[in-house]
Amino acid sequence: WNTVEQTEQWRRLDDGAYAADIGIHIANVPVTVAGTLALEPAEDGSVNHVRMSVESSIPLVGRTLAEFVAKDCKRILAAEYQYIADRLDLLD
């Protein structure tokens, strides 16, 4: 297994929304994962916008590696979303 470190730097915006820069470092994997998060108020609660970029500078196989990591990021984000949604349902 590789060690994964995720950092998020959140800030409140003037319109009441929140935004964050996110970075993910995967030990011993030559990819850069970065993105932004935005949490804004909505009529029924809130909306979370996630934008991620996965890049690798390795010639020939870098694109395949970045696509693999991006696919795994999508899977993890979907699982995280479902976990949070399930917990929020428990509050009703």
BELSUL-V526862 format. One record per residue. N is the residue number from 1. RES is the residue in one small letter. OMEGA is omega in radians with two decimals (* if undefined). Layout:
# BELSUL-V526862
n=N res=RES omega=OMEGA
n=N res=RES omega=OMEGA
This chain:
# BELSUL-V526862
n=1 res=w omega=3.08
n=2 res=n omega=3.06
n=3 res=t omega=3.14
n=4 res=v omega=3.10
n=5 res=e omega=3.14
n=6 res=q omega=3.08
n=7 res=t omega=3.09
n=8 res=e omega=3.09
n=9 res=q omega=-3.06
n=10 res=w omega=3.05
n=11 res=r omega=3.10
n=12 res=r omega=3.12
n=13 res=l omega=-3.10
n=14 res=d omega=-3.10
n=15 res=d omega=3.12
n=16 res=g omega=3.09
n=17 res=a omega=3.06
n=18 res=y omega=3.12
n=19 res=a omega=3.14
n=20 res=a omega=2.93
n=21 res=d omega=-3.10
n=22 res=i omega=3.05
n=23 res=g omega=3.12
n=24 res=i omega=3.10
n=25 res=h omega=3.10
n=26 res=i omega=-3.08
n=27 res=a omega=3.06
n=28 res=n omega=3.06
n=29 res=v omega=-3.04
n=30 res=p omega=3.06
n=31 res=v omega=3.02
n=32 res=t omega=3.11
n=33 res=v omega=-3.13
n=34 res=a omega=3.12
n=35 res=g omega=3.12
n=36 res=t omega=3.04
n=37 res=l omega=3.07
n=38 res=a omega=3.12
n=39 res=l omega=-3.08
n=40 res=e omega=3.13
n=41 res=p omega=3.06
n=42 res=a omega=-3.09
n=43 res=e omega=-3.09
n=44 res=d omega=-3.11
n=45 res=g omega=-3.14
n=46 res=s omega=3.10
n=47 res=v omega=3.14
n=48 res=n omega=3.10
n=49 res=h omega=-3.14
n=50 res=v omega=3.07
n=51 res=r omega=-3.09
n=52 res=m omega=3.08
n=53 res=s omega=3.11
n=54 res=v omega=-3.09
n=55 res=e omega=3.03
n=56 res=s omega=-3.10
n=57 res=s omega=-3.14
n=58 res=i omega=3.11
n=59 res=p omega=3.06
n=60 res=l omega=-3.05
n=61 res=v omega=-3.09
n=62 res=g omega=-3.14
n=63 res=r omega=3.12
n=64 res=t omega=3.12
n=65 res=l omega=3.13
n=66 res=a omega=3.11
n=67 res=e omega=3.11
n=68 res=f omega=3.13
n=69 res=v omega=3.12
n=70 res=a omega=3.12
n=71 res=k omega=3.11
n=72 res=d omega=3.08
n=73 res=c omega=3.11
n=74 res=k omega=3.13
n=75 res=r omega=-3.13
n=76 res=i omega=3.11
n=77 res=l omega=3.12
n=78 res=a omega=3.12
n=79 res=a omega=3.11
n=80 res=e omega=3.11
n=81 res=y omega=-3.12
n=82 res=q omega=3.11
n=83 res=y omega=-3.13
n=84 res=i omega=3.13
n=85 res=a omega=3.11
n=86 res=d omega=-3.14
n=87 res=r omega=3.12
n=88 res=l omega=3.07
n=89 res=d omega=3.12
n=90 res=l omega=-3.12
n=91 res=l omega=-3.11
n=92 res=d omega=*
